[in-house]
């Protein structure tokens, strides 16, 4: 597995985790915090 493939896998896992958190927050009627949004933006940039 190349370095890029490892990076893609870790980003995919993080996306799934964040989507799960997002769905839980939606159920509670809350929006993701700025910290969570910024963390996700950083992942996309990398």
C-alpha positions as CSV (number, residue, x, y, z in Angstrom):
1,X,0.0,0.0,0.0
2,X,1.5,3.3,-1.0
3,X,1.7,6.4,1.2
4,X,-1.1,8.0,-0.7
5,X,-3.4,5.0,-0.3
6,X,-2.7,5.0,3.5
7,X,-3.6,8.7,3.6
8,X,-6.8,8.1,1.6
9,X,-7.8,5.3,3.9
10,X,-7.2,7.4,7.0
11,X,-9.2,10.3,5.6
12,X,-12.0,7.9,4.6
13,X,-12.2,6.6,8.2
14,X,-12.2,10.1,9.5
15,X,-15.0,11.1,7.2
16,X,-17.1,8.1,8.3
17,X,-16.4,9.0,11.9
18,X,-17.4,12.7,11.4
19,X,-20.5,11.7,9.4
20,X,-21.6,9.6,12.3
21,X,-21.0,12.5,14.7
22,X,-22.9,14.8,12.3
23,X,-25.8,12.4,12.2
24,X,-25.9,12.2,16.0
25,X,-25.8,16.0,16.2
26,X,-28.6,16.3,13.7
27,X,-30.7,14.0,15.7
28,X,-30.2,16.4,18.7
29,X,-30.8,19.4,16.5
30,X,-27.3,20.8,16.9
31,X,-24.8,21.9,14.4
32,X,-21.1,20.7,14.3
33,X,-18.8,23.0,16.3
34,X,-16.4,25.3,14.6
35,X,-13.6,23.1,15.8
36,X,-15.1,20.1,14.1
37,X,-15.7,22.0,10.9
38,X,-12.1,23.3,10.9
39,X,-10.7,19.8,11.5
40,X,-12.7,18.5,8.6
41,X,-11.5,21.4,6.3
42,X,-7.9,20.6,7.3
43,X,-8.3,16.9,6.3
44,X,-9.6,17.9,2.9
45,X,-6.6,20.2,2.3
46,X,-4.2,17.4,3.0
